[in-house]
């Protein structure tokens, strides 16, 4: 807080020059709090001391110029020069090594992503120049990363408007939830793939770690229960455990938002600040694009289409006795129908009025806005589509890992754009959209967990029937031979 007050004082005395030089210095390789400077500039713009557009512009210019200078230094001086002089600005061989490995893995994209990590932001341009990255490639990612980062940081401060405690609390909640979800997803997926393909190595590792004590524990009722809960092959194992964990995390997030709405938390004032900003900075072309996206992915379109597609797949599957089509139809129809029911139920419970007409770019006919049915439908139905892509057997169309990953990214992008579009046109408060995303996550976690358990039960039953048929055939062959 003391550092922020010092930055406020500097901006009051020197204006936009502090933004330009501060961000430029950090981008060059000097460890200054560039992000804090931009957030402080946004807060002062909200108070009327600066223009928000000019603050963003000077932040972008400072980022690009500083990065280009850092790139030049790294390219001309190389690693020895950076290590020789970098020690004065806390650039150690270990930190530089971490940055180098990050750039080796991600190439040009690392320039973009480095802007959003404080530890890498100082090294990004230096390492890019040192690794002899093409100047045109660096410039492209430098401009893109700098523009997105500076704009997001200034707007965060502008929309915050001085409520530091609120930003810290909600940034903390969002960061914790996102970090936990991403970490859980990555760990569970990697563990599933490795354990599934290395059963003997897994057994040997467990023996080395715990030896007889671990084996003895795993034979107890508690140990057997734990093994079943995290076994990727058990029907009620890892799929059930991870599904319940994700459902719990999304429920916690939705409950936090709902509690703040009911208690008239300062989050409500932040809602209004964001809507006022969006309304005052609206553009005709952007509004047209948001309306088109809104109409295409409206729940009145997505939910009936999901139910209809599910019913068609179900009928085709029953006629052809194709489990895959039947299963896909039930999952898709249940996802769409359940989303509609839950959205209307919670709208009835909370009955929160829509934003004022003065902040709406498009007039909405409905009277209630919490949670956003648009955001909920995009997440819940999109998750069903993603899941059905992920279980497609090898050899089928779009069954490769790359195709499945792209389908997931498309679902995430659509969900984000739909939610942000609803806020932009003033049809929903930001908290309505957050609630829609989280409630959609709760519903998706529940029905996908149930669907995966049913699919595994059907698979194990089919395998048992196949083995029984093989045994009968073998016995008949033996009798005929005799």
C-alpha positions in Angstrom: 0.0 0.0 0.0 2.9 2.4 0.8 4.4 1.7 -2.6 1.1 2.4 -4.3 0.8 5.8 -2.5 4.3 6.7 -3.7 3.3 5.9 -7.3 0.2 8.1 -6.8 2.4 10.9 -5.7 4.8 10.5 -8.6 1.9 10.4 -11.2 0.4 13.6 -9.6 3.7 15.4 -10.1 5.0 14.0 -13.4 1.8 12.6 -15.1 2.1 10.2 -18.0 5.9 10.4 -18.0 5.9 8.1 -14.9 3.8 5.5 -16.8 5.9 5.7 -19.9 9.3 5.5 -18.2 8.3 3.1 -15.4 6.9 0.5 -17.8 9.7 1.0 -20.2 12.3 0.4 -17.5 10.7 -2.8 -16.4 10.4 -4.1 -20.0 14.1 -3.3 -20.5 15.1 -5.5 -17.7 15.1 -3.2 -14.6 12.9 -4.8 -11.9 10.4 -2.0 -11.3 6.7 -2.6 -10.5 5.4 -1.8 -14.0 2.0 -3.6 -13.4 1.4 -1.6 -10.2 2.2 1.6 -12.0 -0.5 0.8 -14.7 -3.1 -0.2 -12.0 -2.4 3.1 -10.2 -2.8 5.0 -13.4 -6.2 3.3 -13.9 -7.3 4.3 -10.4 -6.3 7.9 -11.0 -8.1 7.9 -14.3 -11.2 6.7 -12.5 -10.8 9.6 -10.1 -10.5 12.1 -13.0 -6.8 12.9 -12.7 -5.8 11.1 -15.9 -7.5 10.1 -19.2 -8.0 6.3 -19.3 -7.3 6.1 -23.0 -4.0 8.1 -22.7 -2.9 6.0 -19.7 -3.4 2.8 -21.8 -1.6 4.4 -24.8 1.5 5.5 -22.8 1.5 2.0 -21.1 1.5 0.3 -24.5 4.2 2.6 -25.9 6.4 2.2 -22.9 6.1 -1.6 -23.0 6.9 -1.9 -26.7 9.9 0.5 -26.6 11.3 -1.1 -23.4 11.0 -4.6 -24.9 12.6 -3.6 -28.1 15.6 -2.0 -26.2 15.9 -5.1 -24.1 15.8 -7.3 -27.2 18.6 -5.2 -28.7 20.7 -5.5 -25.6 20.3 -9.2 -25.4 21.0 -9.7 -29.1 24.2 -7.6 -29.1 25.6 -8.4 -25.7 24.6 -12.0 -25.3 24.6 -14.1 -22.2 28.0 -12.9 -20.8 27.0 -9.3 -21.0 23.6 -10.0 -19.3 25.2 -11.9 -16.4 28.0 -9.4 -16.0 25.7 -6.4 -15.6 22.5 -8.2 -14.6 23.7 -8.9 -11.1 23.1 -5.2 -10.3 19.3 -5.6 -11.1 19.0 -9.1 -9.5 19.4 -11.1 -12.7 21.1 -14.3 -11.5 22.3 -17.3 -13.6 19.5 -19.4 -12.0 16.8 -17.0 -12.9 18.1 -16.5 -16.4 18.3 -20.2 -16.9 14.6 -20.6 -15.9 13.7 -17.9 -18.5 15.8 -19.6 -21.2 14.1 -22.9 -20.7 10.7 -21.2 -20.8 11.6 -19.6 -24.1 13.0 -22.8 -25.6 9.7 -24.6 -25.0 7.3 -21.9 -26.2 9.3 -19.9 -28.8 7.6 -16.7 -30.0 4.5 -17.3 -27.8 6.8 -16.9 -24.8 7.3 -13.2 -25.6 3.5 -12.7 -25.4 3.0 -14.8 -22.2 6.0 -13.4 -20.4 4.2 -10.1 -20.1 1.7 -11.7 -17.6 4.3 -13.2 -15.3 6.3 -10.8 -13.1 9.3 -13.0 -12.9 9.5 -13.5 -16.7 8.6 -9.9 -17.6 12.0 -8.6 -16.7 13.9 -11.3 -18.6 11.6 -11.7 -21.7 13.1 -9.3 -24.1 16.7 -10.0 -23.0 16.3 -13.8 -23.5 14.6 -13.3 -26.8 17.5 -11.2 -28.1 20.1 -13.5 -26.6 18.5 -16.5 -28.4 18.6 -14.7 -31.7 14.9 -14.7 -32.3 13.9 -13.1 -35.6 13.3 -9.3 -35.1 9.9 -9.5 -37.0 8.6 -12.4 -34.9 9.7 -10.6 -31.7 8.0 -7.3 -32.7 4.7 -9.1 -33.5 4.5 -10.8 -30.1 5.8 -7.8 -28.4 3.1 -5.5 -29.7 0.3 -8.1 -29.0 1.5 -8.9 -25.5 2.2 -5.3 -24.6 -1.2 -4.1 -25.8 -3.2 -6.7 -24.0 -1.2 -6.5 -20.8 -1.2 -2.7 -20.5 -4.9 -2.4 -21.4 -5.9 -5.1 -18.9 -3.8 -3.6 -16.1 -5.1 0.0 -16.6 -8.7 -1.1 -16.9 -8.4 -3.2 -13.7 -7.4 -0.1 -11.8 -10.0 2.0 -13.6 -12.9 -0.4 -12.8 -11.6 -0.9 -9.3 -11.8 2.8 -8.6 -9.8 2.8 -5.4 -11.5 -0.2 -3.7 -8.2 -2.0 -3.1 -9.7 -4.5 -0.6 -12.3 -5.6 -3.1 -9.8 -6.1 -5.9 -7.5 -8.1 -3.6 -10.4 -10.3 -2.3 -11.9 -11.1 -5.7 -8.6 -11.4 -7.5 -7.6 -13.8 -4.7 -10.8 -15.8 -5.2 -10.5 -16.0 -8.9 -6.8 -16.8 -8.8 -7.3 -19.5 -6.2 -10.2 -21.1 -8.2 -8.4 -20.9 -11.5 -5.1 -22.2 -10.2 -6.7 -25.1 -8.4 -8.9 -26.0 -11.4 -5.9 -25.9 -13.8 -3.6 -27.7 -11.5 -6.1 -30.4 -10.7 -7.0 -30.9 -14.3 -3.4 -31.2 -15.4 -2.3 -33.4 -12.5 -5.2 -35.8 -12.8 -4.9 -36.1 -16.6 -1.1 -36.7 -16.5 -1.4 -39.1 -13.6 -4.2 -41.0 -15.4 -2.2 -41.3 -18.6 1.0 -42.3 -16.9 -0.5 -44.8 -14.4 -2.6 -46.3 -17.1 0.4 -47.0 -19.4 2.9 -47.9 -16.6 1.2 -50.2 -14.1 4.3 -52.2 -13.2 6.4 -49.0 -12.7 3.7 -47.5 -10.6 3.7 -50.7 -8.4 7.5 -50.6 -8.0 7.4 -46.8 -7.1 4.8 -47.4 -4.5 6.9 -50.3 -3.1 10.0 -48.1 -2.9 8.1 -45.2 -1.3 6.3 -47.2 1.4 7.5 -50.7 1.2 5.7 -53.1 3.5 4.1 -50.4 5.5 2.4 -48.9 2.4 1.3 -52.3 1.2 -0.1 -53.2 4.6 -2.0 -49.9 4.7 -3.4 -50.4 1.2 -4.8 -53.8 2.3 -6.8 -52.2 5.1 -10.4 -51.0 4.4 -9.2 -47.3 4.4 -6.4 -48.1 2.0 -8.6 -50.1 -0.3 -11.2 -47.2 -0.3 -8.4 -44.7 -1.1 -7.1 -46.9 -4.0 -10.5 -47.2 -5.5 -11.2 -43.5 -5.2 -8.0 -42.6 -7.2 -7.8 -45.6 -9.6 -8.2 -44.6 -13.2 -9.6 -48.0 -14.1 -12.2 -48.3 -11.3 -15.7 -47.3 -12.4 -16.2 -45.2 -9.2 -12.5 -44.2 -9.0 -10.7 -41.2 -10.4 -13.6 -40.0 -12.6 -16.0 -39.8 -9.6 -13.4 -38.2 -7.3 -12.4 -35.5 -9.8 -16.0 -34.8 -10.8 -17.0 -34.2 -7.2 -14.0 -32.0 -6.5 -14.8 -29.8 -9.5 -18.4 -29.7 -8.5 -17.4 -28.6 -5.0 -15.1 -25.9 -6.3 -17.6 -24.4 -8.7 -20.3 -24.6 -6.0 -18.0 -22.6 -3.6 -17.4 -20.0 -6.3 -21.2 -19.7 -7.1 -22.0 -19.5 -3.4 -19.5 -16.7 -2.8 -21.0 -14.6 -5.6 -24.6 -15.3 -4.5 -23.7 -14.4 -0.9 -22.2 -11.0 -2.0 -25.3 -10.2 -4.1 -27.7 -11.0 -1.2 -25.7 -9.0 1.3 -25.2 -6.0 -1.1 -21.5 -6.4 -1.0 -19.2 -3.8 -2.7 -19.2 -6.2 -5.6 -22.5 -4.6 -6.6 -20.8 -1.2 -6.9 -18.0 -2.7 -9.0 -20.8 -4.2 -11.3 -22.1 -0.7 -11.9 -18.6 0.8 -12.5 -17.9 -1.9 -15.2 -21.2 -1.3 -16.9 -20.7 2.5 -17.0 -17.3 2.0 -18.5 -18.6 -0.4 -21.2 -21.5 1.9 -22.0 -19.3 5.1 -22.3 -16.7 3.3 -24.5 -19.1 1.5 -26.8 -18.5 1.4 -30.5 -21.0 0.7 -33.3 -19.1 -2.1 -34.9 -18.3 -3.8 -31.6 -22.0 -3.5 -30.6 -23.1 -5.1 -33.8 -20.6 -8.0 -33.3 -21.8 -8.5 -29.7 -25.4 -8.6 -30.8 -24.7 -11.1 -33.6 -22.8 -13.4 -31.1 -25.5 -12.9 -28.5 -28.2 -14.0 -31.0 -26.3 -17.0 -32.2 -25.5 -18.4 -28.8 -28.7 -17.3 -27.0 -30.2 -19.9 -24.7 -33.4 -19.7 -26.7 -31.3 -21.1 -29.6 -28.6 -23.2 -27.9 -30.9 -25.1 -25.4 -33.6 -26.2 -27.9 -30.9 -27.1 -30.5 -29.1 -29.2 -27.9 -32.3 -31.0 -26.9 -33.3 -31.5 -30.5 -29.8 -32.8 -31.5 -29.8 -35.1 -28.5 -33.2 -36.6 -29.3 -32.2 -37.2 -33.0 -29.0 -38.9 -31.9 -31.0 -41.0 -29.4 -33.5 -42.1 -32.0 -30.8 -43.0 -34.5 -28.8 -44.9 -31.8 -31.8 -46.9 -30.7 -32.7 -47.8 -34.3 -29.2 -48.9 -35.1 -28.5 -50.3 -31.7 -25.5 -48.0 -31.5 -24.5 -47.3 -27.9 -22.2 -44.4 -28.9 -25.0 -42.4 -30.6 -27.6 -43.3 -27.9 -25.2 -42.2 -25.1 -24.3 -39.0 -26.9 -27.9 -38.1 -27.4 -28.8 -38.7 -23.8 -25.8 -36.6 -22.6 -26.5 -33.7 -25.0 -30.3 -33.6 -24.3 -29.8 -33.9 -20.5 -27.2 -31.1 -20.5 -29.4 -28.7 -22.5 -32.7 -29.5 -20.6 -31.0 -29.4 -17.2 -29.4 -26.1 -18.0 -32.7 -24.5 -18.9 -34.4 -25.8 -15.7 -31.6 -24.7 -13.4 -31.3 -21.2 -15.0 -35.0 -20.5 -14.6 -35.1 -22.0 -11.0 -32.3 -19.7 -9.8 -33.7 -16.7 -11.6 -36.9 -17.3 -9.7 -35.1 -17.7 -6.4 -33.0 -14.6 -6.6 -35.2 -12.4 -8.9 -32.5 -9.8 -9.4 -33.6 -7.0 -11.8 -31.6 -6.3 -14.9 -29.2 -3.4 -15.1 -30.8 0.1 -15.6 -32.1 0.9 -19.1 -29.7 3.8 -19.2 -26.8 1.3 -19.3 -28.2 -1.1 -21.8 -27.2 -0.9 -25.4 -29.8 -3.5 -26.3 -33.2 -3.6 -24.6 -33.8 -7.0 -22.9 -37.3 -8.4 -22.6 -36.7 -10.6 -19.5 -37.0 -9.0 -16.0 -34.4 -11.1 -14.1 -30.7 -11.4 -14.8 -29.1 -13.6 -12.1 -27.6 -15.9 -13.1 -26.9 -15.3 -16.8 -28.5 -18.1 -18.8 -26.3 -17.2 -21.8 -23.1 -17.8 -19.8 -24.5 -20.9 -18.2 -25.7 -22.4 -21.5 -22.3 -21.7 -23.1 -20.4 -23.5 -20.4 -22.8 -26.4 -19.7 -23.7 -27.3 -23.2 -20.2 -26.6 -24.5 -18.8 -29.0 -21.9 -21.1 -31.7 -23.2 -19.9 -31.1 -26.7 -16.3 -31.2 -25.5 -16.8 -34.4 -23.6 -18.4 -36.2 -26.5 -15.4 -35.1 -28.6 -13.0 -36.4 -26.0 -14.5 -40.0 -25.9 -14.5 -40.5 -29.7 -12.7 -43.7 -30.4 -9.4 -43.6 -32.5 -9.8 -43.7 -36.2 -13.0 -41.6 -36.2 -13.3 -38.1 -37.6 -11.8 -35.4 -35.3 -10.7 -38.1 -32.8 -7.0 -37.0 -32.6 -5.7 -35.4 -29.5 -5.1 -32.1 -31.4 -8.7 -32.0 -32.6 -10.0 -32.6 -29.1 -7.8 -29.9 -27.7 -8.9 -27.5 -30.3 -12.6 -28.3 -29.6 -12.0 -27.5 -25.9 -10.3 -24.2 -26.7 -13.2 -23.2 -29.0 -15.7 -24.0 -26.2 -13.7 -21.9 -23.7 -13.4 -19.0 -26.2 -17.1 -19.0 -27.0 -18.0 -19.1 -23.3 -15.8 -16.1 -22.6 -17.0 -14.1 -25.5 -20.7 -14.7 -24.8 -20.3 -13.7 -21.2 -18.3 -10.6 -22.0 -20.7 -9.7 -24.8 -23.6 -9.8 -22.4 -21.8 -7.4 -20.0 -20.8 -5.1 -22.9 -24.4 -4.6 -24.2 -25.6 -4.1 -20.6 -27.9 -7.1 -20.5 -26.2 -8.5 -17.4 -24.1 -7.4 -14.5 -20.6 -8.9 -14.5 -21.6 -10.9 -11.3 -24.5 -12.4 -13.3 -22.1 -13.7 -15.9 -19.7 -15.0 -13.2 -22.6 -16.8 -11.6 -23.7 -18.2 -14.9 -20.2 -19.6 -15.6 -19.8 -21.1 -12.2 -23.3 -22.6 -12.0 -22.8 -24.0 -15.5 -19.6 -25.5 -14.2 -21.5 -27.1 -11.3 -24.1 -28.7 -13.5 -21.5 -29.8 -16.1 -19.4 -31.5 -13.4 -22.4 -33.4 -12.0 -23.9 -34.7 -15.3 -20.5 -35.4 -16.9 -19.5 -37.4 -13.8 -22.7 -39.4 -13.9 -22.3 -39.9 -17.7 -18.7 -41.2 -17.4 -19.7 -43.6 -14.6 -22.5 -45.0 -16.7 -20.3 -45.3 -19.8 -17.7 -47.2 -17.7 -20.4 -49.5 -16.2 -21.7 -50.3 -19.7 -18.1 -50.9 -20.9 -17.4 -53.4 -18.1 -20.8 -55.1 -18.6 -20.1 -55.4 -22.4 -16.6 -56.9 -21.6 -18.2 -59.4 -19.2 -20.7 -60.5 -21.8 -18.0 -60.9 -24.5 -15.9 -63.0 -22.1 -18.9 -65.2 -21.3 -19.6 -65.6 -25.1 -16.0 -66.6 -25.7 -16.2 -69.2 -22.9 -19.3 -70.7 -24.3 -17.8 -70.8 -27.8 -14.7 -72.5 -26.5 -16.7 -75.1 -24.6 -18.8 -75.9 -27.7 -15.6 -76.3 -29.8 -14.2 -78.7 -27.1 -17.4 -80.8 -27.1 -17.4 -81.0 -30.9 -13.8 -82.1 -31.0 -14.4 -84.9 -28.5 
